[in-house]
Amino acid sequence: MIVILGAGIWGLAAAFWIKALAAGTGKTPPELLILESSGAAGGKIRSSREGDFLIESGPSSLEETIAEL
């Protein structure tokens, strides 16, 4: 069994690729356990509806400033 800590975008991507790579070999995919401390998957990425509008938010949403590179 492979344990993945966190169901944010990286944890979900890791689970996807582990399963995809195993499927490409013809072997039985490993059993995965994804552990998440919050009540929902997706990390800081969220979607919500406000009337007819879909609101997408993430780690940089609505920040007043973003550090210049």
C-alpha positions as CSV (number, residue, x, y, z in Angstrom):
1,M,0.0,0.0,0.0
2,I,1.2,3.5,-0.8
3,V,0.1,6.3,1.5
4,I,-0.2,9.8,0.1
5,L,-0.3,12.7,2.6
6,G,-2.6,15.4,1.4
7,A,-5.4,15.5,-1.2
8,G,-4.3,18.8,-2.7
9,I,-3.3,19.1,-6.4
10,W,0.0,17.4,-5.9
11,G,-1.4,14.5,-3.8
12,L,-4.1,13.9,-6.4
13,A,-1.7,14.1,-9.3
14,A,0.7,11.6,-7.5
15,A,-2.2,9.1,-7.1
16,F,-3.2,9.5,-10.7
17,W,0.3,9.0,-12.1
18,I,1.0,6.0,-9.8
19,K,-2.1,4.3,-11.1
20,A,-1.4,5.3,-14.7
21,L,2.2,4.1,-14.7
22,A,1.1,0.8,-13.1
23,A,-1.6,0.3,-15.7
24,G,1.0,0.8,-18.4
25,T,3.0,-2.1,-17.1
26,G,0.1,-4.5,-17.1
27,K,0.6,-5.2,-13.4
28,T,-2.1,-4.8,-10.8
29,P,-2.1,-1.2,-9.6
30,P,-1.0,-0.7,-6.0
31,E,-3.5,0.1,-3.4
32,L,-3.5,3.8,-2.5
33,L,-4.5,5.6,0.7
34,I,-4.8,9.3,0.4
35,L,-5.0,11.1,3.8
36,E,-6.4,14.7,4.0
37,S,-6.7,16.7,7.2
38,S,-9.5,19.0,5.9
39,G,-13.0,18.0,4.9
40,A,-12.5,18.2,1.2
41,A,-10.0,17.3,-1.5
42,G,-8.3,19.9,-3.6
43,G,-6.1,21.7,-1.2
44,K,-6.5,25.5,-1.6
45,I,-8.4,25.1,-4.9
46,R,-12.1,25.6,-4.5
47,S,-15.2,26.1,-6.7
48,S,-18.5,27.6,-5.5
49,R,-21.7,28.9,-7.0
50,E,-23.1,32.4,-6.3
51,G,-26.4,32.6,-8.2
52,D,-25.5,32.1,-11.9
53,F,-21.8,32.6,-11.3
54,L,-19.1,29.9,-10.8
55,I,-16.4,31.3,-8.5
56,E,-13.0,29.6,-8.7
57,S,-10.4,30.3,-6.0
58,G,-6.9,29.1,-5.3
59,P,-3.7,29.9,-3.4
60,S,-3.2,33.2,-5.3
61,S,-6.8,34.3,-5.7
62,L,-7.7,37.8,-4.7
63,E,-4.2,38.7,-3.6
64,E,-3.5,42.4,-3.8
65,T,0.1,41.9,-4.7
66,I,2.2,39.1,-6.0
67,A,6.0,39.2,-5.5
68,E,7.9,40.0,-8.6
69,L,10.3,37.4,-9.9
